[in-house]
Amino acid sequence: MVTITFPDRDTEKRALGFLLGRFSGRVTQSGEHLVPEAALEALAGENITFLVKGKAT
């Protein structure tokens, strides 16, 4: 799992709409998203901007 964030709420909503049903994940209390590494390539393929914070521990 990898921790990512999105630059704004609209991008976050678009990303979540895309990710739902395709990948499992969760959102932390701080608003960071934990997604599998395969989701990163899928998000990039959809031109959705995100920032990788690092591997989840």
SVG drawing of the C-alpha trace seen along z (x, -y; Angstrom):
<svg xmlns="http://www.w3.org/2000/svg" viewBox="-17 -22 25 26">
<polyline fill="none" stroke="black" stroke-width="0.4" points="0.0,0.0 1.1,-3.5 0.0,-6.8 -1.1,-9.5 -2.9,-12.9 -4.6,-15.0 -4.1,-18.7 -7.8,-19.7 -11.2,-18.3 -12.4,-18.2 -9.5,-16.0 -10.0,-13.8 -13.7,-13.3 -12.8,-12.4 -10.1,-10.0 -12.4,-8.3 -15.0,-7.9 -12.5,-6.2 -10.9,-4.0 -14.2,-2.7 -14.9,0.8 -11.4,1.1 -9.1,1.1 -9.4,1.5 -8.1,-1.3 -8.9,-3.6 -8.7,-7.2 -6.9,-8.2 -8.2,-10.9 -5.6,-13.3 -7.2,-12.9 -4.4,-10.8 -5.4,-7.8 -3.9,-4.3 -4.0,-2.6 -2.3,0.4 0.7,-0.4 -1.3,0.7 -3.7,-2.1 -0.9,-4.7 -0.5,-3.6 -4.3,-3.6 -4.6,-7.1 -1.8,-8.4 -3.4,-6.7 -6.5,-8.8 -4.5,-12.0 -5.5,-12.4 -2.9,-14.4 -1.7,-13.0 1.3,-13.2 2.9,-10.1 3.8,-10.4 5.5,-7.0 4.9,-3.4 2.3,-2.8 3.6,-1.2"/>
</svg>
